[in-house]
Amino acid sequence: MHRMLTSLLDRVATTAGITPAARLQANRGDSVIELIDAAFPMTTLLRTLLSDMPAQLNAVNRIASPAARLHLKLVVASGIVVVDKHDGWIGTDLNDACRLLDADVLRMVMREQKSNYALGLSEGVYQGAVRHNRADIPAQDFRPVAVPTKDGVRQMWLHQPFLTPSQT
């Protein structure tokens, strides 16, 4: 399953135009963390995650056995991450992204919408790239959610294109 996941991420990155030199990837057992060069356009990344990622994930799952199907929770955040001399990744922004990823609301969305994919954005990514309501990244498709963490409440924006504001 891990090979399926990393292969999926590689294909989606290639589709987006993210070169191998612009990516760092860390295996975390049943998950992967990707650092993408800040020079890469966030809107290009988001367009790919909104269109190509679900299509690629569905294609992978169509040929996988039921037990091997991927269920993907994804959070996009921006900020500063330091890679130390031991290849460790350090940073408050990374910690916050991991806490958003661990939020129960992502699992709930997947369960309630019977979906294999849930996408959340940090407040900074939403404010910087989505709230302007581009035609290809509609702001109305995202809903704000307060996520309690051990360091206080963090705002996450869930991609929920089929829900009206009264349903969230």
C-alpha positions in Angstrom: 0.0 0.0 0.0 2.9 2.3 0.8 4.3 1.8 -2.7 0.8 2.6 -4.2 0.7 5.8 -2.1 4.2 7.0 -3.1 3.6 6.1 -6.7 0.3 8.1 -6.6 2.0 11.1 -5.1 4.8 10.9 -7.7 2.3 10.8 -10.6 0.3 13.7 -9.2 3.5 15.8 -8.7 4.5 15.1 -12.2 1.1 16.2 -13.5 1.4 19.4 -11.5 4.8 20.1 -12.9 6.7 19.7 -9.6 10.2 18.4 -10.4 11.9 15.9 -8.2 14.4 18.6 -7.2 11.5 20.7 -5.8 10.2 18.0 -3.5 11.4 16.3 -0.3 9.5 13.3 0.8 9.6 11.6 4.2 8.1 8.2 4.9 6.1 8.1 8.1 4.9 4.5 8.1 1.3 4.7 7.0 1.7 8.3 5.7 4.0 10.5 3.8 5.0 14.1 4.4 6.0 16.2 1.3 7.9 19.5 1.4 7.5 21.4 -1.9 9.7 24.3 -2.8 8.0 27.6 -1.9 8.7 28.9 -5.4 6.2 26.4 -6.8 2.8 28.2 -7.4 0.3 27.3 -4.7 -2.6 27.7 -7.1 -1.1 25.1 -9.5 -0.7 22.7 -6.6 -4.3 23.2 -5.4 -5.8 22.9 -8.9 -4.0 19.5 -9.2 -5.1 18.4 -5.8 -8.7 19.3 -6.6 -8.9 17.6 -9.9 -6.1 15.2 -10.7 -5.6 13.7 -7.2 -9.1 12.4 -6.8 -9.1 11.0 -10.4 -5.7 9.3 -9.8 -6.8 7.9 -6.4 -10.0 6.5 -7.9 -8.0 4.9 -10.7 -5.7 3.2 -8.2 -8.6 2.0 -6.1 -10.5 0.6 -9.0 -7.8 -2.0 -9.5 -6.9 -2.6 -5.9 -8.6 -5.2 -3.7 -11.0 -3.8 -1.1 -8.5 -4.3 1.7 -5.7 -2.5 -0.3 -7.7 0.6 -1.3 -6.2 3.9 -0.3 -8.0 6.4 1.8 -6.2 9.7 1.7 -6.4 12.6 4.2 -4.4 15.5 2.9 -3.6 18.9 4.4 -1.8 21.7 2.5 0.0 24.2 4.6 2.7 26.7 4.1 5.4 28.0 6.3 9.0 27.5 7.4 10.4 24.0 7.9 14.1 23.5 8.8 15.8 20.4 7.6 18.6 19.7 10.1 22.0 17.9 9.6 20.4 14.6 10.6 17.6 15.0 8.0 15.1 15.8 10.7 12.3 18.2 9.9 11.6 20.9 12.4 9.1 23.7 12.6 6.0 25.1 14.2 4.3 25.3 10.8 5.0 21.6 10.2 3.7 20.7 13.7 0.5 22.7 13.0 0.0 20.9 9.6 0.4 17.5 11.3 -2.1 18.5 13.9 -4.6 19.5 11.3 -4.0 16.2 9.4 -4.8 14.3 12.6 -8.1 16.2 13.1 -11.1 13.9 13.6 -13.1 16.1 11.2 -11.1 14.7 8.2 -12.1 11.2 9.1 -15.6 12.3 9.7 -15.9 13.9 6.3 -14.6 10.8 4.5 -17.0 8.6 6.5 -20.1 10.9 6.0 -19.4 11.5 2.3 -18.4 7.9 1.7 -15.3 9.3 0.1 -11.7 8.0 -0.1 -10.3 11.6 -0.1 -10.4 14.5 2.3 -8.6 17.8 1.7 -8.0 20.5 4.3 -6.1 23.7 3.9 -4.4 25.7 6.6 -5.6 29.2 7.3 -2.6 30.7 5.5 -3.1 28.7 2.3 -6.8 29.5 2.2 -6.2 33.2 2.8 -3.3 33.4 0.3 -4.6 31.3 -2.5 -8.3 30.4 -2.2 -10.3 33.2 -0.7 -9.9 35.3 -3.9 -12.4 32.9 -5.5 -10.6 32.0 -8.7 -12.8 30.1 -11.2 -10.6 27.0 -10.9 -10.4 27.1 -7.1 -13.8 28.2 -5.9 -13.7 29.6 -2.4 -17.4 28.5 -1.8 -16.2 24.9 -2.0 -14.3 25.2 1.3 -15.8 25.4 4.8 -14.0 26.7 7.9 -13.6 24.3 10.8 -12.1 24.9 14.2 -9.7 22.2 15.1 -8.8 21.8 18.8 -5.1 20.9 19.3 -2.8 20.7 22.3 -1.6 24.2 21.4 -5.0 25.7 21.0 -7.6 25.9 18.3 -6.4 26.1 14.7 -8.5 27.0 11.7 -8.7 24.5 8.8 -10.6 24.9 5.6 -12.2 21.7 4.4 -12.9 21.1 0.7 -16.6 20.2 0.7 -18.0 21.1 -2.7 -21.3 19.3 -2.4 -22.4 20.9 0.9 -24.3 24.1 1.4 -23.1 26.3 4.3 -26.1 25.2 6.4 -24.9 21.6 6.2 -21.5 22.2 7.8 
